[in-house]
Amino acid sequence: MASAPSRATPPSTPPEENPAALIRPTRAQRIGLGVGLLVGLWLALDLFASILAPFVAAAVIAYALDPPTSRLSRLGLPRGVVALFMIFALLLGVLMFALLLYPLLIAQVGLLVFRIPQYATLLQGWASNVLSDLQEHFGSDVVNDRIRELIAGQAAAMLRVLLSTVTGLIGSGFALFNLLSLAVVTPVVGFYLLRDWQVVIERVDSWLPLRYRDVIRAQATEVDRILSAWVRGQAMCCMILALFYAFGLTMVGLDLGLVVGLSAGILSFIPYVGSISGALTSLGLALAQFPDWRGVTLVGGVLVIGHILEGYVLYPRFLGDRVELPAVWVIFALFAGAAAFGFLGVMLAVPVAATIGVLCRFWLRRYLSSSLYLDPPARP
């Protein structure tokens, strides 16, 4: 009787080539790796925060310009040529905008500097009149002459301190260095990042752990959806509001309407801050400039129309329900980023806030479908 053929022994696979032979990390090691990466990132940001602003700005530009660049590249054009054209078009647009508005902005800034003493005198007189009325109603025991002089003097000094602070910041060498680095380094880095954006994304994707790759990709896609909608929609809203406020306030005769309108539109990326600061500043300047209430009413009409345009036309059209970022969360993120890393923190605030929001919603869905939530209470 012939013996059964012996089973062939498979060749041994080296441990480094056999995934089953790899040492699986424990849960504590995974958590330690994640915490270590976060701490390392935080220390790197804290150490290099003063020089990272141009690179972060370049990454923002590359992220915003990647969709049109990819569409043009799919038509057969070299991506490097398309990226160079995009960066050049962006620089040309910014330069044309600056050249058109530069003379007007310089004239209005000079007018503001010239009128600061006048505004200080008006503010001092207004504070003195208010305190006089309070003294008549509540008596000299509550509001005495010394308090009146102190508050009136401080009200006038506030504008002088503000002016000197702004002038010092504009004229400081560090501010000029940051401005030059943003103007020179950002376009160069932005071009290289935009040219190699897809390569960088594919390289990072290849580094993802195989076990969690699908989950990480799904969350990254959600972050990209929310962040792209917020960045592009908010940019359109800010640009339209800045042009509207600048044109409207200038047309009604407000001397500093161009500066105030542009500032209000640009600051509107912070919920409520742009509209509130623009309204308070423009109404205060209107009260100081116009001798009657007609000019103040016209300025108020421009502000009301701008608020209606912002709340009922622009935001529903460009943002709508696609952006799952509550206004309070955005405000907190911007202020927290500014407190932690300054201008760099402001640029990173919204991406970090969007990422944290997506992860919190993911973990909440996991919790609501887990036994920790679904396990019924024990019966007595």
Beta strands, then each sheet from edge to edge (+ up, - down):
end
